[in-house]
Amino acid sequence: MMADRAAGRRRRRAAAVAAPIVAAGVTAGIVLAGPPWRSAHPAAAAAVTLGSALVVRTDLTNTIQVSGSLGYAGSYAIVNQAAGTAYTALPAPGATIRRGQELYEVDGMPVILFYGATPAWRALSVGVAAGRDVAQLDRNLIALGYGAGLAVSDYYSDATAYAVGRWQAARGLPVTGTVPLGQVAYAPGPLRITGVTPVLGSPPQPGTSIMTATSPVPVVIADVPVGQEYLVKAGDGVTVTLPDGVTTTPGVVASVASVASADNGGAAPEQSPGAGSGTASTTGQDTVQITVRLTHPDAAGHLDQAPVSVNIISAQARDVLAVPVSALVALAGGGYAVDVLQSAAVHLVAVQTGLFAQTLVQVSGAGLAAGLRVEVPSS
């Protein structure tokens, strides 16, 4: 008799046909296509053996996957303002220069990097007209430890001149208490040098761009299809798959472009399964560019312009009951059920399905609880 009931369950499973599921307004991208045990031949169905799997309480996630490139934030041009005979020191591409460090050298005198948005455009000394470039100088002197008793102000005070003198003495510069045009260069933050135009010994030309740079902060630039732009906003967490195709590292969306760019083709994304999620490629359609900052910047190593993938959450269900997709039994009147094993007996429990995430599906039903076992095909 028990053998007859088992055979009946196998026949019921063999006849089950499932369809694509749409959950929480998002297509799961998974079709319950006929696995080997759902055969059209009764003899093959009868040969299927049944196993069991736990009902689990877990988090389920679906993602889209978009292509990106690993690079560095920002793009800056450094303009020389120092007059002289020759460049006597220049940074190497790839070098990182920080506040208070030498950026380059003219006639043996260093040009020092300070942080700020206002470029150097005049000599600064007691008596100059008030300006935000003076306040910018004050902030750098304080940050470097030379501003004891100095308050940030648009006015070049005696306290500013004293702090400048202390800084000049520490750097081995002529101690004048004034900052001649060209003694410092300003950038928004640390610089990673990407290119240098002049060569050693060439004559400086004030007002000309001499090098390009980025920030040393690694970022990922990726393109999201316009139709999926709603899935991502600044501050969202994402996962980046590094160029080896295996290693992943967390990141945060820093910005989303406000203007879309046209791509060639206009084809819809191709759905393909990923580890624990549904994924989508994004070629051939209009896209919106996003910038992602890595939570652990060291994960990028020294890679630049390397291809990566960005995984963006498209749907998520937290703290839900889930069973293997293969545990679902299609009911003749529509809907799904699972065969629950309890006390050596098997009974059918109707379930409502939610999010599908690769091999698991969210379910709810009367009496269903974590720790119960449900029938699944074992071969």
Sine and cosine of phi, psi and omega as CSV:
sin_phi,cos_phi,sin_psi,cos_psi,sin_omega,cos_omega
0.00,0.00,-0.70,0.71,0.03,-1.00
-0.88,0.48,-0.62,0.78,0.03,-1.00
-0.89,0.46,-0.62,0.78,0.02,-1.00
-0.90,0.43,-0.67,0.75,-0.01,-1.00
-0.91,0.42,-0.65,0.76,0.02,-1.00
-0.89,0.45,-0.66,0.75,0.03,-1.00
-0.89,0.46,-0.62,0.79,0.02,-1.00
-0.89,0.45,-0.67,0.74,0.03,-1.00
-0.90,0.44,-0.64,0.77,0.02,-1.00
-0.89,0.45,-0.64,0.77,0.01,-1.00
-0.91,0.41,-0.63,0.78,0.01,-1.00
-0.90,0.44,-0.67,0.75,0.04,-1.00
-0.92,0.40,-0.61,0.79,-0.04,-1.00
-0.91,0.42,-0.44,0.90,-0.03,-1.00
-1.00,-0.01,-0.13,0.99,-0.10,-1.00
-0.95,0.32,0.70,-0.72,0.07,-1.00
-0.79,-0.61,0.80,-0.61,-0.03,-1.00
-0.94,-0.34,0.27,-0.96,-0.04,-1.00
-0.79,-0.61,0.22,-0.97,0.07,-1.00
-0.85,0.52,0.62,-0.78,-0.08,-1.00
-0.95,-0.32,0.69,-0.72,0.13,-0.99
-0.92,-0.39,0.87,-0.50,-0.05,-1.00
-0.82,-0.58,0.65,-0.76,0.06,-1.00
0.79,0.61,0.54,0.84,0.05,-1.00
0.97,0.22,0.11,0.99,-0.03,-1.00
-0.84,-0.55,0.78,-0.63,0.04,-1.00
-0.93,0.36,0.80,-0.61,-0.08,-1.00
-0.94,0.33,-0.37,0.93,0.01,-1.00
0.97,0.25,0.28,0.96,-0.01,-1.00
-0.81,-0.59,0.82,-0.57,0.04,-1.00
-0.96,-0.27,0.79,-0.61,0.02,-1.00
-0.97,0.24,0.93,0.37,-0.02,-1.00
-0.95,0.32,0.32,-0.95,-0.13,-0.99
-0.90,0.43,0.95,-0.30,0.13,-0.99
-0.95,0.32,0.17,-0.99,-0.11,-0.99
-0.82,0.58,-0.54,0.84,-0.10,-1.00
-0.98,0.17,-0.20,0.98,0.07,-1.00
-1.00,-0.04,0.95,0.30,-0.09,-1.00
-1.00,-0.06,0.48,-0.88,0.07,-1.00
-0.98,0.20,-0.15,0.99,-0.04,-1.00
-0.97,-0.22,0.87,-0.50,-0.04,-1.00
-0.82,0.57,-0.57,0.82,-0.02,-1.00
-0.90,0.43,-0.64,0.77,0.02,-1.00
-0.93,0.37,-0.62,0.78,0.02,-1.00
-0.89,0.45,-0.64,0.77,-0.03,-1.00
-0.91,0.41,-0.39,0.92,-0.03,-1.00
-0.99,0.15,-0.16,0.99,-0.02,-1.00
-0.94,0.34,0.71,-0.70,0.12,-0.99
-0.97,-0.23,0.51,-0.86,-0.08,-1.00
-0.96,-0.29,0.63,-0.78,0.11,-0.99
-0.86,-0.52,-0.34,-0.94,0.01,-1.00
-0.59,-0.81,0.36,-0.93,0.04,-1.00
-0.61,-0.79,0.43,-0.90,-0.03,-1.00
-0.98,0.21,0.56,-0.83,0.31,-0.95
-0.98,0.18,0.82,-0.57,-0.09,-1.00
-0.88,-0.48,0.43,-0.90,0.15,-0.99
-0.96,-0.26,0.84,-0.55,-0.16,-0.99
-0.38,-0.93,0.00,-1.00,0.14,-0.99
-0.97,-0.25,0.69,-0.72,0.05,-1.00
-0.90,-0.43,0.62,-0.78,-0.04,-1.00
-0.64,-0.77,0.70,-0.72,0.20,-0.98
-0.92,-0.39,0.57,-0.82,0.00,-1.00
-0.74,-0.68,0.36,-0.93,0.30,-0.95
-0.97,-0.24,0.48,-0.88,-0.01,-1.00
-0.87,-0.49,0.82,-0.58,0.01,-1.00
-0.86,-0.51,0.48,-0.88,-0.02,-1.00
-0.99,0.13,0.56,-0.83,0.01,-1.00
-0.53,-0.85,-0.02,-1.00,0.00,-1.00
-0.70,-0.71,0.71,-0.70,0.00,-1.00
-1.00,0.06,0.83,-0.55,0.01,-1.00
-0.52,-0.85,-0.57,-0.82,-0.04,-1.00
-0.72,-0.69,0.53,-0.85,-0.07,-1.00
-0.96,0.28,0.51,-0.86,0.13,-0.99
0.98,0.19,0.35,-0.94,0.08,-1.00
-0.50,-0.87,0.89,-0.46,-0.13,-0.99
-0.77,-0.64,0.53,-0.85,0.14,-0.99
-0.90,-0.44,0.75,-0.67,-0.01,-1.00
-0.99,-0.17,0.83,-0.56,-0.02,-1.00
-0.98,-0.21,0.77,-0.64,0.05,-1.00
-0.99,0.17,0.71,-0.71,0.08,-1.00
-0.86,-0.51,0.05,1.00,-0.06,-1.00
-1.00,0.00,0.74,-0.67,0.10,-1.00
-1.00,-0.03,0.46,-0.89,0.01,-1.00
0.19,-0.98,-0.23,-0.97,-0.07,-1.00
-1.00,-0.09,-0.65,0.76,-0.10,-1.00
-0.39,-0.92,0.49,-0.87,0.20,-0.98
-0.96,0.27,0.83,-0.56,-0.03,-1.00
-0.94,-0.33,-0.14,0.99,0.12,-0.99
-0.39,-0.92,0.66,-0.75,0.01,-1.00
-0.65,-0.76,0.55,-0.83,0.00,-1.00
-0.97,0.25,0.40,-0.92,0.06,-1.00
-1.00,0.02,0.60,-0.80,0.10,-0.99
-0.81,0.59,0.71,-0.71,-0.05,-1.00
0.99,-0.15,-0.28,0.96,0.01,-1.00
-0.94,0.35,0.55,-0.83,0.08,-1.00
-0.94,-0.33,0.82,-0.58,-0.02,-1.00
-0.91,-0.42,0.74,-0.67,-0.02,-1.00
-0.89,-0.46,0.13,-0.99,-0.05,-1.00
-0.80,0.60,0.72,-0.70,0.05,-1.00
1.00,0.08,-0.08,1.00,0.00,-1.00
-0.99,-0.11,0.37,-0.93,0.02,-1.00
-0.94,0.35,0.77,-0.64,0.04,-1.00
-1.00,-0.05,-0.72,0.69,0.11,-0.99
-0.35,-0.94,-0.09,-1.00,-0.11,-0.99
-0.63,-0.78,0.67,-0.75,0.07,-1.00
-0.82,-0.58,0.82,-0.57,0.00,-1.00
0.79,0.61,0.61,0.79,0.05,-1.00
0.99,0.16,0.01,1.00,-0.01,-1.00
-0.96,-0.29,0.81,-0.58,-0.06,-1.00
-0.95,0.31,0.54,-0.84,0.19,-0.98
-0.97,-0.25,0.84,-0.54,-0.18,-0.98
-0.98,-0.17,0.63,-0.78,0.04,-1.00
-1.00,0.09,0.82,-0.57,0.19,-0.98
-0.89,-0.45,0.34,-0.94,0.00,-1.00
-0.99,-0.14,0.67,-0.74,0.07,-1.00
0.24,-0.97,0.34,-0.94,-0.04,-1.00
-1.00,-0.01,-0.33,0.95,-0.04,-1.00
-1.00,-0.07,0.84,-0.54,0.00,-1.00
-0.94,0.34,0.43,-0.90,0.08,-1.00
-0.92,0.39,0.77,-0.64,-0.04,-1.00
-0.67,-0.74,-0.06,1.00,0.01,-1.00
-0.39,-0.92,0.34,-0.94,0.15,-0.99
-0.95,0.30,0.55,-0.84,-0.04,-1.00
-0.87,-0.49,0.75,-0.66,0.01,-1.00
-0.31,-0.95,0.18,-0.98,0.04,-1.00
-0.84,0.55,0.76,-0.65,0.04,-1.00
0.97,-0.22,-0.20,0.98,0.03,-1.00
-0.94,0.33,0.38,-0.92,0.03,-1.00
-0.88,0.48,0.55,-0.84,0.01,-1.00
-0.88,0.47,0.54,-0.84,0.01,-1.00
-0.17,-0.99,0.32,-0.95,-0.02,-1.00
-0.94,0.35,-0.31,0.95,0.06,-1.00
-0.93,0.36,-0.47,0.88,0.06,-1.00
-0.94,0.33,-0.71,0.70,0.04,-1.00
-0.88,0.48,-0.60,0.80,0.04,-1.00
-0.90,0.44,-0.66,0.75,0.07,-1.00
-0.88,0.47,-0.73,0.69,0.02,-1.00
-0.82,0.57,-0.71,0.71,-0.04,-1.00
-0.88,0.47,-0.63,0.78,0.01,-1.00
-0.94,0.35,-0.64,0.77,0.03,-1.00
-0.89,0.45,-0.64,0.77,0.04,-1.00
-0.91,0.41,-0.70,0.71,-0.02,-1.00
-0.89,0.45,-0.51,0.86,-0.02,-1.00
-1.00,0.05,-0.05,1.00,0.08,-1.00
1.00,-0.05,0.25,0.97,-0.02,-1.00
-0.95,-0.31,0.19,0.98,-0.12,-0.99
-0.95,-0.32,0.55,0.84,0.03,-1.00
-0.86,0.51,0.85,-0.53,-0.01,-1.00
0.98,0.17,0.04,1.00,-0.02,-1.00
-1.00,-0.06,0.79,-0.62,0.08,-1.00
-0.97,-0.24,0.65,-0.76,0.01,-1.00
-0.91,0.42,0.81,-0.59,-0.06,-1.00
-0.46,-0.89,0.41,-0.91,0.09,-1.00
-0.98,0.22,-0.09,1.00,-0.06,-1.00
-0.97,-0.24,0.73,-0.68,0.02,-1.00
-0.99,0.16,0.99,-0.11,-0.09,-1.00
-1.00,-0.03,0.10,-1.00,0.10,-0.99
-0.88,0.48,-0.54,0.84,0.04,-1.00
-0.91,0.41,-0.59,0.80,0.07,-1.00
-0.91,0.42,-0.71,0.71,0.00,-1.00
-0.87,0.49,-0.64,0.77,0.01,-1.00
-0.91,0.42,-0.70,0.72,0.01,-1.00
-0.90,0.44,-0.63,0.78,0.05,-1.00
-0.89,0.46,-0.67,0.74,0.01,-1.00
-0.89,0.46,-0.67,0.75,0.04,-1.00
-0.88,0.47,-0.69,0.72,0.01,-1.00
-0.90,0.43,-0.69,0.72,0.00,-1.00
-0.88,0.47,-0.64,0.77,0.01,-1.00
-0.90,0.43,-0.67,0.74,-0.01,-1.00
-0.92,0.40,-0.51,0.86,-0.02,-1.00
-1.00,0.01,-0.09,1.00,-0.04,-1.00
0.97,0.23,0.39,0.92,0.04,-1.00
-1.00,-0.05,0.35,-0.94,0.11,-0.99
-0.84,0.55,0.79,-0.61,-0.07,-1.00
-1.00,0.08,0.98,-0.20,-0.05,-1.00
-0.87,-0.50,-0.33,0.95,-0.09,-1.00
0.97,0.26,0.06,1.00,0.08,-1.00
-0.85,-0.53,0.38,-0.93,0.00,-1.00
-0.90,-0.44,0.98,-0.21,0.02,-1.00
-0.93,0.36,0.46,-0.89,0.04,-1.00
-0.87,0.49,0.81,-0.59,0.00,-1.00
0.97,-0.22,-0.14,0.99,0.02,-1.00
-0.97,0.23,-0.48,0.87,0.07,-1.00
-0.79,-0.62,0.44,-0.90,0.11,-0.99
-0.81,-0.58,0.60,-0.80,-0.08,-1.00
-0.94,-0.33,0.62,-0.79,0.12,-0.99
-0.57,-0.82,0.35,-0.94,-0.05,-1.00
-0.89,0.46,-0.38,0.93,-0.03,-1.00
-0.10,-1.00,-0.31,-0.95,0.02,-1.00
-0.83,0.56,0.53,-0.85,-0.03,-1.00
-0.90,-0.44,0.68,-0.73,0.20,-0.98
-0.95,-0.31,0.93,-0.38,-0.12,-0.99
-0.95,0.32,0.78,-0.63,0.02,-1.00
-0.94,-0.34,-0.40,0.92,0.01,-1.00
-0.30,-0.95,0.56,-0.83,0.01,-1.00
-0.78,-0.62,0.80,-0.59,-0.08,-1.00
-0.99,0.11,-0.81,0.59,-0.05,-1.00
-0.96,0.28,0.23,-0.97,0.10,-0.99
-0.90,-0.43,0.35,-0.94,0.03,-1.00
-0.83,0.55,0.70,-0.71,0.01,-1.00
1.00,-0.05,-0.26,0.96,0.02,-1.00
-0.96,0.27,0.49,-0.87,-0.07,-1.00
-0.97,0.24,0.71,-0.70,0.04,-1.00
-0.93,0.37,0.61,-0.80,0.08,-1.00
-0.83,-0.56,0.98,-0.19,-0.02,-1.00
-0.82,0.57,0.67,-0.74,0.02,-1.00
1.00,-0.03,0.05,1.00,0.00,-1.00
-0.95,-0.30,0.54,-0.84,0.05,-1.00
-0.97,0.25,0.78,-0.63,-0.08,-1.00
-0.89,-0.46,-0.26,0.97,0.01,-1.00
-0.38,-0.93,0.39,-0.92,0.08,-1.00
-0.90,-0.44,0.42,-0.91,-0.07,-1.00
-0.39,-0.92,0.29,-0.96,0.18,-0.98
-0.82,-0.57,0.03,-1.00,0.21,-0.98
-0.98,0.20,0.32,-0.95,0.04,-1.00
-0.99,0.12,0.13,0.99,-0.05,-1.00
-1.00,0.07,0.89,-0.46,0.02,-1.00
-0.95,0.32,0.65,-0.76,0.05,-1.00
-0.66,-0.75,0.27,-0.96,0.11,-0.99
-0.90,-0.43,0.76,-0.66,0.11,-0.99
-0.96,-0.27,0.83,-0.56,-0.06,-1.00
-0.70,-0.72,0.37,-0.93,0.00,-1.00
-0.92,-0.40,0.83,-0.56,0.01,-1.00
-0.96,-0.28,0.76,-0.65,0.05,-1.00
-0.81,0.59,0.63,-0.78,-0.04,-1.00
-0.82,0.57,-0.61,0.79,-0.02,-1.00
-0.93,0.38,-0.22,0.97,0.01,-1.00
-0.89,-0.45,0.21,0.98,0.00,-1.00
-0.87,0.50,-0.52,0.86,-0.03,-1.00
-0.90,0.44,-0.28,0.96,-0.05,-1.00
-0.98,0.20,-0.22,0.98,-0.14,-0.99
-0.71,-0.71,0.62,-0.78,0.08,-1.00
-0.54,-0.84,0.30,-0.95,0.01,-1.00
-0.84,0.54,0.71,-0.70,-0.01,-1.00
0.99,-0.15,-0.21,0.98,0.01,-1.00
-0.95,0.32,0.60,-0.80,0.11,-0.99
-0.99,0.13,0.63,-0.78,0.05,-1.00
-0.69,-0.73,0.13,-0.99,0.10,-0.99
-0.86,-0.52,0.73,-0.68,-0.02,-1.00
-0.95,-0.31,0.80,-0.60,0.11,-0.99
-1.00,-0.05,0.87,-0.50,-0.11,-0.99
-0.96,0.26,0.16,-0.99,-0.14,-0.99
-0.84,0.54,-0.37,0.93,0.02,-1.00
-0.95,0.30,-0.13,0.99,0.04,-1.00
0.98,0.21,0.00,1.00,-0.06,-1.00
-0.84,-0.54,-0.75,0.67,-0.07,-1.00
-0.95,0.31,0.73,-0.69,0.05,-1.00
-0.86,-0.51,0.44,-0.90,0.03,-1.00
-0.54,-0.84,0.59,-0.81,-0.03,-1.00
-0.97,0.26,0.42,-0.91,0.06,-1.00
-0.51,-0.86,0.13,-0.99,0.01,-1.00
-0.76,-0.65,0.70,-0.71,0.03,-1.00
-0.93,0.36,0.88,-0.47,-0.02,-1.00
-1.00,0.05,-0.58,0.81,-0.02,-1.00
-0.36,-0.93,0.41,-0.91,0.08,-1.00
-0.79,-0.61,0.82,-0.58,-0.03,-1.00
-0.88,0.47,0.56,-0.83,-0.01,-1.00
-1.00,0.02,-0.16,0.99,-0.03,-1.00
-0.83,-0.56,0.72,-0.69,0.02,-1.00
-0.99,0.15,0.43,-0.90,0.09,-1.00
-0.90,-0.44,0.59,-0.81,-0.06,-1.00
-0.99,0.15,0.65,-0.76,0.09,-1.00
-0.92,-0.39,0.15,-0.99,-0.02,-1.00
-1.00,-0.10,0.75,-0.66,0.14,-0.99
0.90,-0.43,-0.79,0.61,0.01,-1.00
0.95,0.32,0.38,0.92,-0.01,-1.00
-0.98,0.20,0.47,-0.88,0.04,-1.00
-0.96,0.29,0.44,-0.90,0.01,-1.00
-0.89,0.46,0.60,-0.80,0.02,-1.00
-1.00,0.00,0.84,-0.55,-0.04,-1.00
-0.99,0.15,0.67,-0.74,0.07,-1.00
-0.48,-0.88,0.56,-0.83,-0.06,-1.00
-0.96,0.28,0.59,-0.81,0.10,-1.00
-0.82,-0.57,0.03,-1.00,-0.05,-1.00
-0.91,0.42,0.97,-0.26,0.06,-1.00
0.97,0.23,0.21,0.98,-0.06,-1.00
-0.34,-0.94,0.23,-0.97,0.22,-0.98
-1.00,-0.02,0.64,-0.76,-0.02,-1.00
-0.81,-0.59,0.31,-0.95,-0.02,-1.00
-0.63,-0.78,0.70,-0.72,0.15,-0.99
-1.00,0.09,0.27,-0.96,-0.20,-0.98
-0.74,-0.68,0.47,0.88,-0.05,-1.00
-0.99,0.14,0.47,-0.88,0.18,-0.98
0.97,0.23,0.57,0.82,0.05,-1.00
-0.37,-0.93,0.27,-0.96,0.02,-1.00
-0.90,0.44,0.64,-0.77,-0.10,-0.99
-0.72,-0.69,0.30,-0.95,0.12,-0.99
-0.88,-0.47,0.75,-0.67,-0.06,-1.00
-0.99,0.11,0.71,-0.71,0.10,-1.00
-0.86,-0.51,0.47,-0.88,0.08,-1.00
-0.90,-0.43,0.78,-0.63,-0.04,-1.00
-0.89,-0.46,0.79,-0.61,0.12,-0.99
-1.00,-0.10,0.71,-0.70,-0.01,-1.00
-0.97,0.24,0.71,-0.71,0.05,-1.00
-0.91,0.42,-0.57,0.82,0.03,-1.00
-0.87,-0.50,1.00,0.02,-0.09,-1.00
-0.83,0.55,-0.51,0.86,-0.03,-1.00
-0.89,0.45,-0.32,0.95,0.00,-1.00
-0.89,0.46,-0.40,0.91,-0.03,-1.00
-0.98,0.22,-0.27,0.96,-0.05,-1.00
0.86,0.52,-0.72,-0.70,0.03,-1.00
-0.94,-0.34,0.35,0.94,-0.04,-1.00
-0.94,0.33,0.61,-0.80,0.06,-1.00
-0.60,-0.80,0.71,-0.70,-0.04,-1.00
0.85,0.53,0.53,0.85,0.02,-1.00
-1.00,-0.02,0.62,-0.78,-0.02,-1.00
-0.96,0.28,0.70,-0.72,0.04,-1.00
-0.67,-0.74,0.12,-0.99,0.11,-0.99
-0.85,-0.53,0.61,-0.80,0.03,-1.00
-0.91,-0.41,0.83,-0.56,-0.02,-1.00
-0.98,-0.19,0.89,-0.46,-0.07,-1.00
-0.93,-0.36,0.76,-0.65,-0.02,-1.00
-0.93,0.38,0.83,-0.56,0.05,-1.00
-0.98,-0.21,-0.44,0.90,0.04,-1.00
-0.38,-0.92,0.55,-0.83,-0.05,-1.00
-0.50,-0.87,0.65,-0.76,0.09,-1.00
-0.76,-0.65,0.85,-0.53,-0.08,-1.00
-0.97,-0.26,0.61,-0.79,0.12,-0.99
0.80,0.60,0.82,0.57,-0.02,-1.00
-0.86,-0.50,0.32,-0.95,0.12,-0.99
-0.99,0.17,0.63,-0.78,-0.02,-1.00
-0.58,-0.81,0.51,-0.86,0.07,-1.00
-0.73,-0.69,0.32,-0.95,0.11,-0.99
-0.85,0.52,0.59,-0.80,0.03,-1.00
-0.83,0.56,-0.57,0.82,-0.04,-1.00
-0.93,0.36,-0.17,0.98,0.03,-1.00
-0.98,0.18,-0.26,0.97,-0.05,-1.00
-0.93,0.36,0.67,-0.75,0.09,-1.00
-0.88,-0.47,0.83,-0.56,0.02,-1.00
-0.97,0.25,0.77,-0.63,0.00,-1.00
-1.00,0.03,0.54,-0.84,-0.05,-1.00
-0.86,0.51,-0.59,0.81,-0.02,-1.00
-1.00,0.03,0.11,0.99,-0.05,-1.00
0.98,-0.21,0.44,-0.90,-0.02,-1.00
1.00,0.00,-0.13,-0.99,-0.10,-0.99
-0.71,-0.71,0.32,-0.95,0.07,-1.00
-0.55,-0.83,0.17,-0.99,0.14,-0.99
-0.75,-0.66,0.49,-0.87,0.09,-1.00
-1.00,0.00,0.93,-0.37,-0.04,-1.00
-1.00,-0.10,0.74,-0.67,0.01,-1.00
-0.99,-0.14,0.87,-0.50,0.04,-1.00
-0.57,-0.82,0.79,-0.62,0.06,-1.00
0.77,0.64,0.77,0.64,0.05,-1.00
0.90,0.44,0.16,0.99,0.06,-1.00
-0.90,-0.43,0.35,-0.94,0.01,-1.00
-0.83,-0.56,0.77,-0.63,0.09,-1.00
-0.69,-0.73,0.53,-0.85,-0.08,-1.00
-0.99,0.10,0.77,-0.64,0.03,-1.00
-0.85,-0.52,0.87,-0.50,0.06,-1.00
-0.93,0.37,0.64,-0.77,-0.03,-1.00
-0.74,-0.67,0.44,-0.90,0.20,-0.98
-0.98,-0.20,0.74,-0.67,-0.02,-1.00
-1.00,-0.08,0.52,-0.85,0.07,-1.00
-0.86,-0.51,-0.86,-0.50,-0.07,-1.00
-0.97,0.24,0.74,-0.68,0.15,-0.99
-0.99,-0.11,0.76,-0.65,0.03,-1.00
-0.69,-0.72,1.00,0.01,0.00,-1.00
0.88,0.48,-0.97,-0.22,-0.11,-0.99
-1.00,-0.06,-0.15,0.99,-0.05,-1.00
-0.91,-0.42,0.41,-0.91,0.07,-1.00
-0.69,-0.72,0.66,-0.75,0.07,-1.00
-0.95,0.32,0.73,-0.68,-0.01,-1.00
-0.68,-0.73,0.43,-0.90,0.16,-0.99
-0.56,-0.83,0.58,-0.82,-0.01,-1.00
-0.13,-0.99,0.34,-0.94,-0.03,-1.00
-0.87,0.50,0.83,-0.56,0.06,-1.00
0.99,0.15,-0.05,1.00,-0.02,-1.00
-0.98,0.19,0.74,-0.68,-0.05,-1.00
-0.52,-0.86,0.41,-0.91,0.06,-1.00
-0.87,0.49,0.64,-0.77,0.01,-1.00
0.99,-0.17,-0.36,0.93,0.10,-0.99
-0.93,0.37,0.33,-0.94,0.02,-1.00
-0.91,-0.41,0.62,-0.78,0.03,-1.00
-0.84,-0.54,0.44,-0.90,0.00,-1.00
-0.97,0.26,0.65,-0.76,0.12,-0.99
-0.65,-0.76,0.42,-0.91,0.09,-1.00
-0.94,0.35,0.71,-0.70,0.02,-1.00
-0.99,-0.15,-0.09,1.00,0.06,-1.00
-0.48,-0.88,0.00,0.00,0.00,0.00
